[in-house]
Amino acid sequence: MTDKKAVILLSGGLDSATVVAMAKAEGYTCYTMSFDYGQRHRAELDAAARVARDLGVVEHKVIGLNLNGIGGSALTDSSIDVPEAPTEGIPVTYVPARNTVFLSLALGWAEVLGARDIFIGVNAVDYSGYPDCRPEFVEAFERMANLATKAGVEGQGFSIKAPLQNLSKADIVKAGIARGVDYSLTVSCYQADDQGRACRKCDSCRLRAEGFAAAGVSDPTRYF
């Protein structure tokens, strides 16, 4: 087992599964972290566990949070409908501060493990316009991580890696297929049912379907 450890945020969706496979291919010993944060699409947690097992991660950790306690998103507040058509601006599926919170907890675990690299599957090409998916956010968080930790202060700096940042969804699918990702294990839909079946209508379903089509790869998504 290599001493090169990585903590990887794994939602159970297409992008994060691809990132785990990329990190593994780069020789990292992989530790994955998911969050039960009050999301309506909790089937993604089962998908994350499946992906972690299939890709042979050393440890998969699920952290419980209560982001539905503050609401403000269609993913955490059942009174807000998930849009089923493209919208202007930042959509209501944006979860306030989600990636900031998730990366902060991944940073804590990385420091405990002695890992110096944290992977996140954010994308700034085929995505929904979330502000915490932009390169500026990733760069700013990395600077903060090295200011706010014992390891960073002592010169053992952290790197926040976002290998999908500039890839199209089709390129992501191709990269995952090349590295053996079984996308039938993943769930991307914002309103997936308890069996992990997708709605076909939300932004995430649309982007996923377009990615498989553009890649010329058969789409294994199950729909209800």
Secondary structure, DSSP 8 states (H G I E B T S, - for coil): --S-EEEEE--SSHHHHHHHHHHHHTT-EEEEEEEESS-S-THHHHHHHHHHHHTT-SEEEEEE--GGGT--STTT-TTS---SS--SSS-TT--TTHHHHHHHHHHHHHHHHT--EEE----SSSS---GGGSHHHHHHHHHHHHHHSHHHHTT---EEE-TTTT--HHHHHHHHHHTT--GGG----TT--TT--B-S-SHHHHHHHHHHHHHT------B-
